[in-house]
């Protein structure tokens, strides 16, 4: 199998690849000096974010017809879920504010490529999912520094300018570079050539960045985890509660006010979080203490992928069967 084939296999099996990477990072951190790994964080961050941006279709913002779904999605994303996460953090991590920060970061950055993929698997409204992805990314990037300062500023030092600077580094610059790359490739190979030959090559590269950051975060926290092995279980409980509450709220709203296709797009547009950007912010904007937040976000990947797969199985039962194509 070629190197690209291996990376694509990892992308399809994140639910296995991430736990294995967590264990490898733990083993490495236990056996070797890890201070030098910090210098890899920014390169891995760019490797993780830039490929996502090449396939981002900003023109979808101009399409209409799903205004109610878009409005409800962003209401849940920014007026409900961040406060659920903040409350869970205060309750569960009262003496560990950086773990609470990780929970909040995971809740503040909605939508990712997973939003589109899982909406497609469940036969929901794909154009609505694409627009939710773009709008969620832009709004989340603008809102995150303000929410973090507002909600966490009393518990941890938050340099608002530094967080905005990191947003520009991990979102703004890769978005600009990604859109320039997309424009160049479409101009050179045509829209169909880009879609068939080039677009599929970028998401696997992002997977390498995700796994690299997860490895680094785990290795840097290895000593703490080995000294307190129950920490992973302690982190998993509030994450499971957060995702369960998110699925419940989004499903009830979708069933009450939206059609089947828009409803499924709304669920995946609110429950799938952009954990890659949350991970990048945790590692880049909050120094060494940010590895606590990064560890929580790394575990969120496992819950997010697994829960999304199970939700597809129940989508017909919850929303009725899809119309025949």
N, C-alpha and C positions, 0 to 999 in steps of 0.2 A: 504493500500500500504506500502511495506517495505521501510526502509530508502534508500536503493540503488535504489528502484523504483522511489522515490521522486527525488533523485539526477539525475537519468537518464532523468526524465521528464524535469528538469531544463535545462539539457544539450541540449535537443531537442528544447527548447523554450527560448534560450538565448535572442532573440529579445524582449521578454517580461520580462524575469528574470532580465536583466541588468537595464532597466529603473526602475523597482520596487526596486531593490537594491539601485540605486541612490537616490530614494525618501526616503527609510528607513534610509540611511546614513545621508541624509540632516536633517531628523527629529531628529535622535539621536544626531547629532552634535549641533542642536539648543537647545536641552533640557538637555544635560548632559555634564560633563567634558570629553574631548576627548584626552588629552595629552597622557594617558596611552596606547592608541591604537597603537602608534608608535612601541611599543615592539612586536606587532603581525606581523609586516611587513615581517620580515625574515622567520618565520615559514609559513606564508601564501604563500610567494614566493616559498618556496621549495615544498609546497603542490600543487602549480599551475604548476611548471615546471617538477618535477620528473616524474609524471605519463605520461606526453607527451613523455618522453625519453624512456620509456619501450617499446613502440610500434614503435620506430624509427628504420628503417631497414638500417643500414649502408652498408650492402652488396650491396644494389641497386646501389652504386657508381660504381661498377665494370661492370654493364650492359651497353651495347652500343646500337647504332642504332637510337639515337635521338639527335645527337650532335648539329645540327643546332638549334633545339628548346631550348636546354640547353644554348647554347651560346647567343642566342637572349634574353632569359629570364634574364640571369645575366647582360647583357648589359643594359637592361631596369631597372633592380633592382638597379644597382650601378652607372650607368653613366647618367641616366635620372631622375628617380623619386626623389632621394634625393635632386637634385638641384631644381626641381619643388617645393618640400616642403620647401626648404630653402628660395626660392624666395617668396613664399606665406607668409612664416613667417615674412620675412623682410617687406613685404607690409602691411599685416593685423595686425601684432603684433609688430609694430615698438617700442612701449614703454613697451612691456611685453615679454621679451626675453625667459622666461621659458615656456610660451605657444608656442613660436616658437620652443623651444627645443622639446616639446612634439610632434609637427608636424614632426620634423626631425627624432626623434626616431621611430615614427610610420612608416616612409618611409624607414628607414635604415635596418629594420629587416624583410625581406620577408619570406613568406611561413609559414604555420602552418598545423595542422591536417585538417583545413578547406580547404586547397589547394587540398588535396587528396579527401575529402568527396565531395566537389562541382564538381570536375572533374568527379567523378564517377556518380553523379546525372545527369550531362550533357552528359554522355557517351563519355568522352574524353579518352586520352591515360593515363591510371592509372600508369603504370611503369614510364613513363616520369614525371608524377606529383610527385611520390614518390622520384625520384632522385632530382627533383627541390627542394623539401622540405629539403632534407639532405644537398645539396650543398648550398642552400640559408641560412640555419641555420648556417652552418660553416663559410661561407664567411661573412655573416652579423655580426656574433660575432667577427670576426677578424677586420672587417672594421669600425664598429660603433665607437669605441673610437677615431680612427684616424679622421674620418669625423667630429665627434662632436667637437674635439679639433680644427680642421682646420676651420670649418665653424662657430662655435659658440664661439670659444675661446676669441674673442674680446669683446663679449657682456656679457658673464657669466664666472665665474671662473671654469675651467675644469682641474681637476687633472687627467692626463692621466693614471698614475699608479693606482689610485683609481678606475677609470672606468674599466681598464683591470681586476683589482682584483674582481670587481663586476661581470664582465663577467664570470670569473672562478667560482664564487660563484653561479650565477644563471643559467649558461649554462654548464660549464665544469664538476663540481661535480655532478649535477643531471644527466648529460649524462652518466658519468662513472657508477654511481649507477644504472641508468635505464638499461644500457646494461648488467651489471652484473646480475641484476634481470631477464632480458629477457633470458640470457644464462642459469641461474639456472632453471627457470621455463620450458624452452624447454627441458633441459636435464632430468628434473624430470617427465614431463608430455607429452613429445613429441611435435613436431611442430604443429600437428593437435589439440592436447589437449590445447596447449597454445592459438592457434588461436580462438578456439571455447569457451573455458572456462575462460581464464584469460585476453586475450587482451581486450575484451569489458569492463572489470571492471575498467580499469585505466582512460580513458578519463573523466568519470563523477567526479572522485576525483579532476582532474584538474579544473573542473567547480567550485567546492567548493572554491578552491584557488582564482580563478578569481573573483568570487562574493565577497569573503572576502576582497580582495585588493580594489575592487571598493567601497565597503562599507566604508572601512577605509579612502580612498582618499576623498570620498564625505564628510564624517563626519569631517575630518580635515579642509576642505574648507567651511564648512557650514556657518560660520560667514561672510566670504567674499561674498558668493553667496547670502545670505539673504540681505546683504547691497547693492548688485549690481545684481539684478535678471536677468538682460539682458545679463549677462556674458555667460550663456549656449548657447543662440542664437548666440552671437558673436563668440563663439568657433565653432559652428556647420557650419557656412558659409564656412570658408576655408577648413574644412574637406570635405564638399560636393564637393567643387571645386577640391580638390586633387584627390578624388576617381573618379570623372567624367573624369578628364584629364587622369588618369591612365587607366581607362577602354577604353577610346578613343584610346590612343597610342597603348595599347596592342592588341586591336581588329584589328586595321589597320595593324599592323605588322603581326599578326597571319593570317589574310586573304590574305595578300600579299605574304607570304613566306612559309607557313606551310600547311600541310594537316589538315583535320578537327580535328582528335584526338589530334595531337600535338598542334594545334592552341588553342584548349580549355584548354589543360594543361598549355600552356604559359600564357593565360589570368589569370587563377586562381593561377598560380605560380608567378605572378607579382602583382596582385591586392590584394590578401589575404596577410595581414601582420601578423607577429608574435606579436600580441598586448600583449600577456602574458609576453613575455620577455621585450618588450618595457616598459610595466607597472612596471615590477620588477626593471628595471634599473632606471626609473624615481623616484621610491620610495626609492631605496637603495643608489644610487650613488650621489644624489644631495641634500640630506638633506631635511629640511622643505620646501624649495623653490620648490623642485621637485613635490610637490602636485599639483602645477599648471599644469605641464606637464602630471601628472597622470590623472587629471580631463579630459584633452583633449583626452587622449588615451582611457579612459573609454567610452567617447561618440563615439569614432571611432568604438567600438565594435558594437554599434547599427547600424551604417551606413554600416559597412562591412557585417554583417549577412544579413541585409535586401537587400542590393544591390546584393549580391551573389545569393540569392534566385530568384530575378527578372531576373538576367542574364541567369539563367538556362532556364527560360521560353522563352527567345529570342534566345537561342543558335542554334536551328534548322534553324531559320530564317536567322541568321548571317552566319552559316557555312554549312548549308544544313543538311538533315537528316542523322542519323547514319546508317552505314551498318547493316543489320540484323545479329543478333548473330548466 
